[in-house]
Amino acid sequence: MGDPTAHVIETAQAQQQPQQQQPQAQQQLQPLSSKKTMALVLIAALGMYIMSLTLGTALSLRLAAVDPAAKETSYGMAVSISSLLLLVTIPLTGALSDRTAGRFGRRRPWIIGGLVPALLAAAVIGTAPSTPVIVAAYVVALVSAQAAFNAYAVIPIEALPDNKRARVMGAMGMAGALAMSAGSYLAAWLVDAPLLMMCVPVLLALVCSIPLLVLYKDPAKTRAELPPLDLKGLAKSFLVDPRKHPNFAWAWVSRFLAGIAMTALFAYFIFFLMDGLGMPIAEAGKSAGLLTLISAPVSILFFTASGWLSDKIGRRKPFVIGAALLMATALVLGATATSFEQFIVAWIVFAMGQAMYLTVDLALCAAVLPDARDTGKDMAVFSLALSIPNIIVPAAAPAILAIGSGHNYGFLWSAAAALCALGSITVTFIKGVR
């Protein structure tokens, strides 16, 4: 998911740009006060996060009703195809959003243009009796919804000063924590009404975005002010040269390694409850809901406090390093848990680290962007660091879990913990950011 100014992003590259560009950008981003913009962004966050965090759960329930015998295969196919496409569509739609000219601004057309087809595709999922049709519709829904979310997530970076970004991202993360619980209960509540189960999350995103779409002064750009649309050059630009932009590269690697840790835990913890702790399926499902409920207030606290404190003292790296180490510790605790109570401890520690990481790391990423004109594309490339693990981890996990007597979650999570801890080291190589 992507989260995330009135001034140009503070990077060495941006400082080398012509100084006259910065006042012009400032003048265009001033119509709304920071407080009003923050309020509009956070209202939209509630719906956007519910949509993003509920579609996958709703899909699994829908496939279980349509084709219970092959639900795991169908679900894996839908997620794999979507994740592969997102590797291309996330940076592409971000770059195209950066280059959108017109009276409606750069981000508004993409928010609307993403949510509407996502809603139509969700309706197909909720009514189609065919598994292939459902899988195809889900791919369309997810890609469209992600395009809308990415366009929305750029607004806090463009419209807010650096000393307010982390706290807003923390509040957005808080909305994400609430949405995770709300989305789980929403899908369960509407499971007998599949059309509503699939459409309501997207409708909530659309409704909650209306104040932002109407009131936010999305700066309109002329063609002369935008980077040229060179598809060949655009494709090459998705691969940022680490020699020219080492800070960007180190931040990306750190986020990628943290993404492996997140995917390893969240993709397999329910299976661990069943295979590792011996829970029946129904009990594992209830326990998963309880874990989400328990971790929500912890996540809210750390999303909010870490963002506020990071802005207050003007430091990013210590928070990101500490968060990565917390997640690594939690994975080790989970890998060695022999009871549900022990796993609860691991889950809570991971929630602390993840909340702090997602809050401050985005602010850190925003400070090392190679080109302020390509904010949307570059932040989309950063989001790939959390998307690629969704392909790699499920592909590698079966072989890892089969080591020894099978169900080797200890080895899987210990390996992920080691990579996450390595990510805390790569953060130290970033220069120019405290």
HUFEN-V768608 format. One record per residue. N is the residue number from 1. SS is DSSP state (helix for helix, strand for strand, loop for the rest). NEAR is the number of other ideal C-beta (glycine too) atoms within 12 Angstrom. D_FIRST is the distance of its C-alpha to the first C-alpha in whole Angstrom. Layout:
((N,SS,NEAR,D_FIRST) (N,SS,NEAR,D_FIRST))
This chain:
((1,loop,42,0) (2,loop,47,4) (3,loop,47,7) (4,loop,51,10) (5,loop,35,20) (6,loop,30,23) (7,loop,31,24) (8,loop,33,23) (9,loop,41,21) (10,loop,29,23) (11,loop,33,23) (12,helix,23,26) (13,helix,27,26) (14,helix,32,25) (15,helix,19,29) (16,loop,15,30) (17,loop,22,30) (18,loop,14,32) (19,loop,14,33) (20,helix,11,34) (21,helix,20,30) (22,helix,23,29) (23,helix,15,31) (24,helix,22,30) (25,helix,27,26) (26,helix,21,27) (27,helix,15,30) (28,helix,26,27) (29,loop,34,24) (30,loop,22,27) (31,loop,19,28) (32,loop,26,26) (33,loop,19,26) (34,helix,25,23) (35,helix,15,23) (36,helix,20,23) (37,helix,33,20) (38,helix,30,18) (39,helix,24,20) (40,helix,31,19) (41,helix,44,15) (42,helix,36,15) (43,helix,29,17) (44,helix,45,14) (45,helix,43,11) (46,helix,34,13) (47,helix,42,13) (48,helix,45,10) (49,helix,42,8) (50,helix,39,11) (51,helix,48,11) (52,helix,44,8) (53,helix,35,9) (54,helix,43,13) (55,helix,48,13) (56,helix,34,13) (57,helix,38,16) (58,helix,44,17) (59,helix,40,18) (60,helix,32,19) (61,helix,32,22) (62,helix,44,23) (63,helix,38,24) (64,helix,25,25) (65,helix,25,28) (66,helix,29,28) (67,loop,24,29) (68,helix,16,29) (69,helix,12,31) (70,helix,18,28) (71,helix,22,25) (72,helix,17,23) (73,helix,17,24) (74,helix,30,23) (75,helix,31,20) (76,helix,26,19) (77,helix,25,20) (78,helix,39,18) (79,helix,32,15) (80,helix,24,16) (81,helix,26,17) (82,helix,34,14) (83,helix,34,12) (84,helix,24,15) (85,helix,28,15) (86,helix,35,11) (87,helix,27,13) (88,helix,26,15) (89,helix,34,14) (90,helix,43,10) (91,helix,37,13) (92,helix,30,16) (93,helix,42,14) (94,helix,43,13) (95,helix,40,17) (96,helix,31,18) (97,helix,45,17) (98,helix,40,18) (99,loop,31,22) (100,loop,35,22) (101,loop,23,25) (102,loop,19,27) (103,loop,14,28) (104,loop,23,24) (105,loop,32,22) (106,loop,43,20) (107,loop,45,17) (108,helix,32,18) (109,helix,26,19) (110,helix,42,16) (111,helix,43,15) (112,helix,28,18) (113,helix,28,18) (114,helix,41,15) (115,helix,41,15) (116,helix,25,19) (117,helix,26,19) (118,helix,42,16) (119,helix,33,18) (120,helix,24,21) (121,helix,34,20) (122,helix,41,19) (123,helix,26,23) (124,helix,30,24) (125,helix,44,22) (126,helix,38,24) (127,helix,22,27) (128,loop,26,27) (129,loop,16,30) (130,loop,17,29) (131,helix,27,26) (132,helix,22,26) (133,helix,24,25) (134,helix,38,23) (135,helix,33,21) (136,helix,23,21) (137,helix,36,20) (138,helix,41,17) (139,helix,32,16) (140,helix,32,17) (141,helix,44,15) (142,helix,44,12) (143,helix,34,12) (144,helix,38,13) (145,helix,53,11) (146,helix,46,8) (147,helix,44,11) (148,helix,46,11) (149,helix,49,8) (150,helix,47,8) (151,helix,49,11) (152,helix,52,11) (153,helix,49,9) (154,helix,48,12) (155,helix,49,14) (156,helix,46,14) (157,helix,47,15) (158,helix,44,18) (159,helix,43,19) (160,loop,41,19) (161,loop,28,21) (162,helix,35,20) (163,helix,23,22) (164,helix,31,20) (165,helix,46,16) (166,helix,45,16) (167,helix,36,17) (168,helix,43,15) (169,helix,48,12) (170,helix,43,14) (171,helix,39,14) (172,helix,46,11) (173,helix,48,10) (174,helix,35,13) (175,helix,41,12) (176,helix,42,10) (177,helix,38,12) (178,helix,31,15) (179,helix,39,13) (180,helix,38,13) (181,helix,32,16) (182,helix,29,17) (183,helix,38,15) (184,helix,34,17) (185,helix,26,20) (186,helix,32,20) (187,helix,37,19) (188,helix,23,23) (189,helix,19,24) (190,loop,27,24) (191,loop,26,25) (192,loop,14,28) (193,loop,20,27) (194,helix,28,25) (195,helix,22,24) (196,helix,25,23) (197,helix,35,21) (198,helix,44,19) (199,helix,35,20) (200,helix,32,19) (201,helix,44,15) (202,helix,44,15) (203,helix,30,18) (204,helix,36,17) (205,helix,44,14) (206,helix,34,17) (207,helix,24,19) (208,helix,31,17) (209,helix,42,16) (210,helix,21,20) (211,helix,22,21) (212,helix,40,19) (213,helix,32,20) (214,helix,18,23) (215,helix,22,24) (216,loop,36,22) (217,loop,28,24) (218,loop,35,21) (219,loop,34,24) (220,loop,21,25) (221,loop,27,26) (222,loop,15,29) (223,helix,13,29) (224,helix,9,31) (225,helix,19,28) (226,loop,25,26) (227,loop,27,25) (228,loop,18,27) (229,loop,20,26) (230,loop,13,27) (231,helix,14,25) (232,helix,10,27) (233,helix,16,26) (234,helix,25,22) (235,helix,15,22) (236,helix,14,24) (237,helix,31,21) (238,loop,28,18) (239,loop,20,20) (240,loop,31,21) (241,loop,14,24) (242,loop,18,24) (243,loop,11,27) (244,loop,16,27) (245,loop,29,23) (246,helix,23,24) (247,helix,37,21) (248,helix,42,18) (249,helix,28,19) (250,helix,33,20) (251,helix,44,16) (252,helix,40,15) (253,helix,33,17) (254,helix,43,16) (255,helix,43,12) (256,helix,35,13) (257,helix,39,16) (258,helix,49,14) (259,helix,39,11) (260,helix,43,14) (261,helix,46,15) (262,helix,42,12) (263,helix,36,13) (264,helix,42,16) (265,helix,43,17) (266,helix,36,14) (267,helix,33,16) (268,helix,35,19) (269,helix,38,20) (270,helix,30,21) (271,helix,29,24) (272,helix,38,25) (273,helix,33,26) (274,helix,22,28) (275,helix,22,29) (276,loop,31,29) (277,loop,27,30) (278,loop,16,32) (279,loop,24,31) (280,loop,13,31) (281,helix,16,28) (282,helix,13,29) (283,helix,17,29) (284,helix,25,26) (285,helix,26,24) (286,helix,19,25) (287,helix,29,25) (288,helix,34,21) (289,helix,25,21) (290,helix,23,23) (291,helix,35,21) (292,helix,34,18) (293,helix,24,20) (294,helix,27,22) (295,helix,38,19) (296,helix,31,17) (297,helix,21,20) (298,helix,32,20) (299,helix,41,16) (300,helix,30,17) (301,helix,24,20) (302,helix,37,18) (303,helix,47,15) (304,helix,31,18) (305,helix,27,20) (306,helix,43,19) (307,helix,43,17) (308,helix,28,21) (309,helix,25,23) (310,helix,40,21) (311,helix,28,22) (312,helix,17,25) (313,helix,17,26) (314,loop,20,25) (315,loop,22,23) (316,loop,42,20) (317,helix,34,21) (318,helix,23,23) (319,helix,42,20) (320,helix,45,17) (321,helix,33,20) (322,helix,30,21) (323,helix,45,18) (324,helix,47,18) (325,helix,31,21) (326,helix,34,21) (327,helix,50,18) (328,helix,40,21) (329,helix,30,23) (330,helix,43,22) (331,helix,44,21) (332,helix,31,25) (333,helix,30,26) (334,helix,41,24) (335,helix,34,26) (336,loop,22,29) (337,loop,28,29) (338,loop,18,32) (339,loop,18,31) (340,helix,27,29) (341,helix,17,30) (342,helix,21,29) (343,helix,36,25) (344,helix,28,25) (345,helix,25,25) (346,helix,40,23) (347,helix,37,20) (348,helix,32,21) (349,helix,34,21) (350,helix,46,18) (351,helix,40,16) (352,helix,35,18) (353,helix,44,17) (354,helix,42,13) (355,helix,45,13) (356,helix,44,15) (357,helix,52,13) (358,helix,49,10) (359,helix,48,12) (360,helix,52,14) (361,helix,56,13) (362,helix,48,11) (363,helix,50,14) (364,helix,48,16) (365,helix,49,14) (366,helix,45,15) (367,loop,44,19) (368,loop,43,19) (369,loop,45,18) (370,loop,37,21) (371,loop,30,21) (372,helix,37,21) (373,helix,31,22) (374,helix,39,19) (375,helix,45,16) (376,helix,45,14) (377,helix,42,14) (378,helix,45,14) (379,helix,52,11) (380,helix,45,10) (381,helix,42,12) (382,helix,49,10) (383,helix,41,7) (384,helix,37,9) (385,helix,41,10) (386,helix,41,8) (387,helix,37,8) (388,loop,31,12) (389,helix,33,13) (390,helix,38,12) (391,helix,27,15) (392,helix,27,17) (393,helix,35,17) (394,helix,29,18) (395,helix,20,21) (396,helix,24,22) (397,helix,31,22) (398,helix,18,25) (399,helix,16,27) (400,helix,27,27) (401,helix,27,27) (402,loop,15,30) (403,loop,18,32) (404,loop,13,35) (405,loop,11,35) (406,loop,17,32) (407,loop,24,29) (408,loop,24,29) (409,helix,40,25) (410,helix,30,27) (411,helix,27,27) (412,helix,40,24) (413,helix,43,22) (414,helix,27,25) (415,helix,29,24) (416,helix,43,20) (417,helix,39,21) (418,helix,26,23) (419,helix,34,21) (420,helix,44,19) (421,helix,31,22) (422,helix,27,22) (423,helix,39,19) (424,helix,36,21) (425,helix,22,24) (426,helix,31,22) (427,helix,39,21) (428,helix,22,24) (429,helix,24,25) (430,loop,33,23) (431,loop,19,26) (432,loop,24,26) (433,loop,34,23) (434,loop,22,25))
